[in-house]
Amino acid sequence: MDEQIARELVNVLQTPEETDYVEAFERAFELTKTYAGSDGAQASAIPVVFEKMFELFATGKVQA
């Protein structure tokens, strides 16, 4: 996760009313919860799934 996206994620958690990324957070969180509840979910992959989903919804792309 690049530094700017990481800062925006922290902003969403600390002051959601002051950031434009609340919707990206909510969408990433919902998809991650769905993945975590699935039979094939791997515990170690859950944070990575959230990170990639948040980055995708916030920027429209995912870094390799």
KABEL-V923935 format. One record per residue. N is the residue number from 1. RES is the residue in one small letter. OMEGA is omega in whole degrees, -180 to 180 (* if undefined). BURIAL is I if it has 24 or more other ideal C-beta (glycine too) atoms within 12 Angstrom, else O. D_FIRST is the distance of its C-alpha to the first C-alpha in Angstrom with 2 decimals. Layout:
N,RES,OMEGA,BURIAL,D_FIRST + N,RES,OMEGA,BURIAL,D_FIRST
This chain:
1,m,-179,O,0.00 + 2,d,-172,O,3.75 + 3,e,-180,O,6.52 + 4,q,179,O,8.34 + 5,i,178,I,6.48 + 6,a,177,O,6.35 + 7,r,179,O,9.93 + 8,e,177,I,10.88 + 9,l,177,I,10.17 + 10,v,178,O,12.35 + 11,n,179,O,14.77 + 12,v,-178,I,15.22 + 13,l,-177,O,16.20 + 14,q,-176,O,18.36 + 15,t,-176,O,19.96 + 16,p,-179,O,19.48 + 17,e,-176,O,22.46 + 18,e,-178,O,20.91 + 19,t,179,O,17.80 + 20,d,-172,O,17.65 + 21,y,179,I,14.83 + 22,v,180,O,17.08 + 23,e,177,O,17.93 + 24,a,178,I,14.40 + 25,f,-177,I,14.02 + 26,e,179,O,17.48 + 27,r,179,O,17.11 + 28,a,-180,I,14.02 + 29,f,-180,I,15.96 + 30,e,179,O,19.11 + 31,l,179,I,17.86 + 32,t,177,I,16.28 + 33,k,179,O,19.65 + 34,t,178,O,21.49 + 35,y,-177,O,19.71 + 36,a,-180,O,20.26 + 37,g,-179,O,23.88 + 38,s,-179,O,24.55 + 39,d,-176,O,26.71 + 40,g,-176,O,24.35 + 41,a,174,O,21.32 + 42,q,-176,O,20.06 + 43,a,-178,O,19.13 + 44,s,-178,O,16.51 + 45,a,-174,O,14.72 + 46,i,178,O,14.69 + 47,p,180,O,11.54 + 48,v,178,O,9.66 + 49,v,179,I,11.62 + 50,f,-179,I,10.83 + 51,e,-178,I,7.03 + 52,k,179,I,7.77 + 53,m,178,I,10.72 + 54,f,179,I,9.47 + 55,e,179,I,7.21 + 56,l,-178,O,10.42 + 57,f,-179,I,12.78 + 58,a,-174,I,11.38 + 59,t,-176,O,11.19 + 60,g,178,O,13.30 + 61,k,179,O,11.28 + 62,v,177,O,8.59 + 63,q,-179,O,7.45 + 64,a,*,O,9.46
